[in-house]
Structure formats: structure tokens, C-alpha cells
Amino acid sequence: MSDTNPVWKVTKPFLTGSLSGSIATCCIQPMDMIKVRIQVAAAEGKPTNPITIGAQIVKTDGPMALYSGLSAGLTRQVIYTGARLGLYDTFTDMVKTPGQAMPLYKTAGCALAAGGLAAVVGNPADLALIRMQTDSMLPKEQRAGYRHAGHAMSSILKNEGAVGLLKGAAPTSFVLWDSTWECWEVTPLRKTSSPPHAVWIRKATLVSLVHQLSLDFSHLRSPCHLTS
């Protein structure tokens, strides 16, 4: 579809962000499942070997258990990734001056605003994802038996109220630094035909460093989502 179409021009970054995030989720869902179990096990002082945890999931619940919460993961990506990338492009288009490079404070402000808004809006789906991934860890009489993302979110809303859907939003918002730098450093690569190798190395290094800096908040995210 032509970029001259005004509707497509506005919706393109949101749709492409949602699609790319959904494809990525389908590929990494088993690893995300194991990661969440590791975070919960660490909070409870239990062993955190990823191979052991993965094997235990398969042994106890079957191989498809590695895809528990996939519907919530896809919902999260449609809302969160679509909004994050879409809002970033929208904000930068609003504040940039044609023919001039974006100053640092404008770029950072657009990235922070896009990541922060997307993190809050996507928190209910993120909460549903964590709850679905850890439901089988509970005693049978305490399991909620979530069927899909909508059932999980509606159950949380019914039992914990609207505020319950924002549980864990604070550490999730801190983790948006990953998203912030992803937008800030990686998004321009989509608009550059062939960036120099030095630019690629610089961007990849900065993104990796910020991933490490946000790791502590990522470890807090899953336990916070589980408290009721």
C-alpha cells in the first residue's frame, strides 16, 4: 500500500510493530516461560537452572506447557509493541524539524513517552501472561485454570478490581528502558538503507548495556505480578 495513503501512513508503524512483536513471541515463548519460572523460583529461594526447569515443565505438564500464556503474550505484543513503536514514530514526526537532525533531548523524550505509555497500557496483558505461565505451579485447589488472555484479565478484574490489572506496572515501566533504547537506537536503522558497521556496533553495544541495567527490575516484575 502506498505511503501517500493517510490512513496507512498513520497505522503502518502500529501494525508493523504488532506483527513483528507477535512473530517474535511465537518463536521465544518457551524461553520466556522458562525465564518467568526462573524469576519466581529465585524469589522463593529454589533452584534456577534453566535446563532443569524446562525439563520439569515438559515432564509435569507436557511439551505444549512451554507455550502456556501464548494468547496473553500475543495480546501483549499487539498492544505493547505496536503502541511502543507506533507512538515513537508518531511522536518523532510531530516534533522533528524537516531537514534537521533530531536533538538528543527530543529523541530521548519521544522514546521515554512512547515506552512509558505502552508499558502502562500493555500491563494488563503482561499481568495475564505471568499469571497464566505460573498457574500450574500452584496447588491444584488454588489454580485459576485460565483458558485464554481474556479469561485471565476478566478473572483478575473480577477478583482484584480494576487496580489489580495495573499490578506490577512500576517495575514493568522501569524495564521500558530496554524499549526506550530499542526505539532510540534501533528504530533509525529501519530508515537507513546501509548504516556503517561502526554505527551498528555502537547501537548494539548501547542496547546490550541498557538491557543489563534493567535486569534487576525485570526480576522484580514477575513476583510483583503474582501478588494478590
ZAMARGU-4260 file (C-alpha; in steps of 0.2 Angstrom, whole numbers, plus 5000, padded with zeros to 4 digits):
<rodrens>
0) 5000/5000/5000 | 5006/5017/4996 | 5014/5028/5009 | 5004/5043/5002 | 4988/5035/5009
5) 4985/5045/5025 | 4976/5030/5034 | 4990/5018/5030 | 5004/5031/5035 | 4996/5033/5052
10) 4993/5015/5055 | 5008/5007/5047 | 5020/5009/5062 | 5007/5002/5074 | 5003/4987/5063
15) 5021/4983/5058 | 5026/4984/5077 | 5012/4972/5082 | 5016/4960/5068 | 5035/4959/5072
20) 5032/4958/5090 | 5019/4943/5088 | 5031/4934/5077 | 5045/4936/5089 | 5033/4930/5103
25) 5029/4914/5094 | 5047/4910/5092 | 5053/4914/5110 | 5038/4909/5121 | 5046/4893/5128
30) 5061/4903/5133 | 5050/4917/5141 | 5041/4903/5150 | 5057/4896/5157 | 5063/4914/5161
35) 5047/4918/5171 | 5049/4901/5181 | 5067/4906/5185 | 5062/4923/5192 | 5048/4915/5203
40) 5060/4901/5209 | 5073/4914/5213 | 5061/4924/5223 | 5056/4908/5233 | 5074/4903/5235
45) 5073/4887/5224 | 5085/4880/5211 | 5085/4891/5195 | 5094/4880/5182 | 5085/4884/5166
50) 5088/4866/5159 | 5081/4858/5175 | 5066/4870/5175 | 5062/4867/5156 | 5063/4848/5158
55) 5052/4849/5174 | 5039/4859/5164 | 5039/4846/5150 | 5039/4831/5162 | 5025/4838/5173
60) 5013/4846/5160 | 5019/4841/5143 | 5029/4850/5129 | 5014/4861/5125 | 5015/4869/5143
65) 5030/4878/5136 | 5018/4889/5126 | 5006/4892/5141 | 5000/4910/5140 | 5004/4912/5122
70) 4987/4921/5119 | 4992/4933/5133 | 5009/4935/5125 | 5002/4939/5108 | 4989/4951/5116
75) 5003/4960/5125 | 5014/4962/5109 | 4999/4968/5099 | 4996/4982/5112 | 5013/4985/5119
80) 5025/4983/5105 | 5013/4990/5092 | 5010/5006/5104 | 5028/5007/5108 | 5035/5008/5090
85) 5020/5016/5083 | 5019/5030/5096 | 5038/5033/5094 | 5037/5036/5076 | 5021/5047/5078
90) 5030/5057/5092 | 5046/5060/5082 | 5036/5065/5066 | 5027/5078/5077 | 5042/5086/5085
95) 5056/5085/5071 | 5060/5099/5060 | 5061/5094/5042 | 5079/5094/5035 | 5087/5095/5053
100) 5094/5081/5064 | 5083/5077/5080 | 5092/5084/5095 | 5096/5072/5109 | 5083/5078/5121
105) 5069/5077/5109 | 5074/5059/5104 | 5075/5054/5122 | 5059/5062/5126 | 5049/5053/5112
110) 5057/5036/5117 | 5053/5038/5135 | 5035/5044/5132 | 5032/5030/5119 | 5039/5017/5131
115) 5031/5023/5146 | 5013/5024/5139 | 5015/5007/5130 | 5021/4999/5147 | 5005/5005/5156
120) 4993/5001/5143 | 5000/4984/5140 | 5002/4980/5159 | 4985/4970/5160 | 4991/4958/5146
125) 5008/4957/5154 | 5000/4953/5170 | 4989/4940/5162 | 5004/4932/5154 | 5013/4930/5170
130) 4998/4923/5179 | 4995/4910/5165 | 5013/4905/5165 | 5014/4901/5184 | 4996/4895/5187
135) 5002/4877/5186 | 5015/4880/5200 | 5001/4882/5212 | 4992/4868/5222 | 4978/4861/5212
140) 4964/4869/5223 | 4972/4886/5221 | 4974/4886/5202 | 4963/4898/5192 | 4963/4887/5176
145) 4965/4902/5164 | 4958/4897/5147 | 4965/4912/5137 | 4971/4930/5139 | 4953/4937/5140
150) 4948/4925/5154 | 4963/4929/5164 | 4961/4948/5163 | 4942/4946/5167 | 4946/4935/5182
155) 4959/4947/5188 | 4946/4962/5186 | 4933/4952/5195 | 4943/4946/5210 | 4955/4961/5212
160) 4947/4976/5204 | 4952/4987/5190 | 4968/4992/5201 | 4973/4974/5200 | 4976/4975/5182
165) 4990/4988/5185 | 4999/4977/5197 | 5017/4976/5194 | 5016/4992/5182 | 5030/5001/5191
170) 5044/4988/5188 | 5037/4985/5171 | 5039/5004/5167 | 5057/5003/5173 | 5060/4989/5161
175) 5054/5001/5147 | 5072/5007/5147 | 5075/4992/5136 | 5061/4998/5124 | 5067/5016/5125
180) 5084/5012/5119 | 5077/4999/5106 | 5067/5014/5099 | 5080/5027/5101 | 5095/5017/5094
185) 5087/5003/5083 | 5072/5011/5075 | 5083/5023/5065 | 5091/5008/5057 | 5074/5004/5048
190) 5075/5021/5040 | 5093/5020/5034 | 5097/5009/5019 | 5115/5004/5024 | 5122/5010/5040
195) 5141/5010/5043 | 5147/4995/5053 | 5153/5007/5067 | 5135/5013/5069 | 5129/4995/5071
200) 5142/4991/5084 | 5138/5007/5094 | 5119/5004/5094 | 5121/4985/5098 | 5133/4989/5112
205) 5122/5003/5120 | 5106/4992/5119 | 5115/4977/5127 | 5121/4989/5141 | 5104/4995/5145
210) 5097/4978/5144 | 5109/4973/5158 | 5104/4989/5168 | 5086/4985/5168 | 5088/4967/5173
215) 5086/4970/5191 | 5068/4977/5188 | 5064/4963/5176 | 5067/4951/5190 | 5055/4961/5201
220) 5042/4961/5188 | 5036/4943/5189 | 5035/4942/5208 | 5025/4958/5208 | 5013/4952/5195
225) 5009/4937/5207 | 5005/4946/5222 | 4986/4947/5226
</rodrens>
